[in-house]
Amino acid sequence: MLRQEVNMRLHSFSASLALLLARDVSSVSSFVVSFPSSIAYLRSSTSIAPSGAMQLTSSSTRRIRMANAGEEHSSSTFPTIEQAAKDGFLQQLSHASEICSLLEQPSPESDSMAADLLKAQLSHSDGVRGFFATYLTGQGNTAADEKDIPTPLANAMGEADMDVLVPLACMNVVMPTAMISMHTDPELSANAAKTAERGMRVLKWLEDKDESVKTNCQAILSVATGDNLDGCDGERVEFWKKFFSSYGYEDKQTKGIAEAIQKAL
């Protein structure tokens, strides 16, 4: 059960970060190799709550001066458009924490800046993974808990590559949902449930934007229940079988995943 132990440790740090640290879910060794250096980097821009959950901090949250507060808005702590569009995954985590601070303090100025940065960040896989690793795992009540997706994010998602965004959005429901039952610590389990709820809000927003949401969800449901559902895409079914196997999900996890994904269909 080494694979499951590795996943448990990764998810204790962040309910969804394990997936986002990996480019190939079939290679568990990639998690082990990347984990120490990734954590070292993240410690420079995050704090660890007593529970062991990741709490993202943002210098911009402390230093940003918003126009709607009657003060000058400083953009010195934010990434450039080029950085958001080109930097690698670990840098994108840091960029995302700054962008998320803009979503927390909406104003015409911050919305405009967030829109430009998010369009650049969600234009590539590292940016998509980095943003949602941050957006979905923030501590406390955040913009991710609002009923409506923030407008700058919604617009950026609408222009993103759905072949990248949709599978990731599905994973961001599947993985924390599985961790609800895998965690033995009630607080970590609750954090996973919150991440799953946020992930579902994103997935539901995407539902009527691209047909691949239904295609992926049907395949996930087929794998989770063991049923051969009519109309399932065989390639997608094989993808999700491989995914489930890589994470060692057992009956309790697959049952929870099936119940969650049914809400998106």
Steps between C-alpha positions, in 0.01 A plus 500: 500500500801728448317691227208576730735606783679741265169648391381531859810697597472726199136570565562574866697798372236606251176334403566527129867587456624146439333478163616843399862421579491212253508512123444127463258340743626154405837571658473513877877532519469849352310604812773365726780666305329838472351513849802615712606778262139605448436529872822697547383750243149518634620568851641828374151624413271294724445429865402171655197508724512292822287236328764449232282652231648749258418862559598725214626843591540793270724800537260688279219438748701701750645756262243554229337841507166487337350790309159448657658563840607842381869405478743447219506147359850354485568221252863445602427165667312351207639291213528650156280372218805328352581327829143378539507370143841331503626412849507141623266331744671594827520865400135485398406406857653824622341700219162346581512610862543859382223470241266344755552804723353710220192278489459549874480880465290567190504846343515621140877530527566164666252322271676639194841393627372156602335451161823568310712282728253212506465499123879461479527249782222272379646495149731207586500185710745613770298815553169314519637252752675767704196725517252236611743348752484839671145611430337179623706453817498844660420506871184658637230649283639610166379601157484128419213466750278758334193373317615656173842453343684836506451672166872531415543127560186405309614700199848347510361146529277568202809567289713216640583173324217270607712192426719611790246671724215246504696189605672706769167634622374141527812397690450789740170341599612136491817535707376699802178296501710186537705661775189565710487130583876437486585754770472389861537855633155666507644843424689375195189316387299821533763691302480239224121532494532877463746462215266253328209741537703781345613269222141400429402866466762541226396176329133596502587835343681318221217251448309699240814649347650182358366155415815334633380564857219249448732262315753495783239483775326205336833320472585573864161373610547184295837431662379588850192278482642224283205535263532521123289809440347548158675757287822510703814602315734199515815710495379710791400188696852361460650833606299505822561132572872575487448804719305311767756219498787747541345634818394164641139599560297239684125438532439781749675752278337388176156511661557858614634598159198350324261691726685826439530465122130416465432856614682630193296294252 
